[in-house]
Structure formats: structure tokens, C-alpha cells
Amino acid sequence: MPFILMFVIVYFFMIAPQMKRAKKEKRFAAALKKGDRIITKSGMHGKVTELNDKDASCVIETLAGKIKFDRSAISMEMTQKLSASKTK
């Protein structure tokens, strides 16, 4: 019985929130469109110029040129903070 209780606690405090976050990030990546200003997880700022659904990548235009990134490399939190600060 204690083992089952421990698993339930671990599920609700660790596994379920992680699954919820992964679904949210997946929806964010799928909702990207041309012209969106984004920030990658490595901190690079840019604007989406092309989207490729075939390999889940996008081309980002920066001051240095155009770079191809995987959509999973885009930081959801930082991009949302960027868009929130632009609207203020």
C-alpha cells in the first residue's frame, strides 16, 4: 500500500505536470506562423520566415542572416515574455 501511495504522489507532482507542459509546448510549436518574433532556447532572437511541416523545422531571420532551426529549439516561455513586453 505505501508503494502505491508513493507512486500516486510522484505521478501527480512530477509526471502529470511534465506531460501537461509537453502538450502546451507542442501546441505552441504547431501554432507558429510566418512573421512571429521568437527567441530560441539558446537565446537567439529572430523572426520566422519559413515553416516546414515535413521535418518540423523553421527558418529564422536574424541580423546575421537566415538560420534553420528545429521547432523544438524555440523557447515558449521567452517568446511569450517577448510578445507580452511588446504589447505593453
SULWOFEN-V179177 format. One record per residue. RES is the residue in one letter. PHI is phi in whole degrees, 0 to 359 (* if undefined). PSI is psi in degrees with one decimal (* if undefined). OMEGA is omega in degrees with one decimal (none if undefined). Layout:
((RES/PHI/PSI/OMEGA) (RES/PHI/PSI/OMEGA))
This chain:
((M/*/-44.2/179.1) (P/298/-33.3/179.6) (F/294/-41.6/178.7) (I/295/-43.1/178.5) (L/298/-41.2/178.7) (M/296/-41.2/178.4) (F/296/-41.4/179.0) (V/297/-42.8/179.2) (I/296/-45.4/178.9) (V/298/-40.5/180.0) (Y/298/-49.5/-175.2) (F/286/-25.1/-178.9) (F/260/-16.2/-177.4) (M/234/-50.9/-172.6) (I/284/-48.9/-177.4) (A/298/-46.3/177.8) (P/297/-35.0/178.8) (Q/293/-39.4/177.7) (M/293/-39.4/178.9) (K/296/-42.8/179.4) (R/295/-40.7/179.7) (A/297/-40.4/177.8) (K/295/-39.7/179.8) (K/295/-42.8/178.0) (E/295/-36.9/179.1) (K/294/-41.7/176.9) (R/296/-39.1/178.2) (F/298/-47.0/-179.4) (A/295/-36.3/179.8) (A/288/-25.7/-177.1) (A/273/-2.3/178.6) (L/298/145.1/177.8) (K/220/165.4/179.8) (K/300/138.3/178.5) (G/94/-10.6/178.5) (D/292/135.2/173.6) (R/272/129.4/-174.8) (I/226/168.1/172.0) (I/229/130.9/178.4) (T/280/167.5/178.8) (K/295/-22.4/177.6) (S/274/-4.5/175.4) (G/100/7.0/-179.4) (M/278/130.4/178.5) (H/265/145.4/177.9) (G/186/-174.8/-180.0) (K/233/134.1/-179.2) (V/290/125.6/178.5) (T/249/-28.9/179.3) (E/217/145.6/175.2) (L/235/137.2/179.1) (N/236/109.5/-179.9) (D/284/-20.6/-177.7) (K/298/-46.4/-179.7) (D/241/17.8/176.6) (A/54/47.0/179.0) (S/238/169.6/175.5) (C/212/154.8/177.4) (V/257/128.4/-177.6) (I/246/130.9/177.6) (E/266/122.1/177.3) (T/242/-179.9/176.6) (L/294/-24.7/-178.9) (A/273/-11.6/-178.5) (G/137/-160.8/-179.7) (K/257/136.9/-178.7) (I/227/139.4/178.7) (K/266/128.4/179.0) (F/233/155.4/169.1) (D/283/144.6/-178.2) (R/298/-27.1/179.3) (S/289/-12.0/179.0) (A/276/-3.3/-179.1) (I/270/129.7/-177.8) (S/277/116.5/-179.7) (M/293/-44.4/-176.8) (E/296/-48.0/-177.8) (M/292/-37.4/178.6) (T/294/-40.5/178.4) (Q/293/-37.3/176.0) (K/295/-39.8/177.9) (L/298/-47.1/-179.1) (S/291/-32.0/178.2) (A/290/-37.3/-179.7) (S/287/-28.1/178.4) (K/288/-29.7/-177.4) (T/278/-15.2/-178.8) (K/281/*/none))
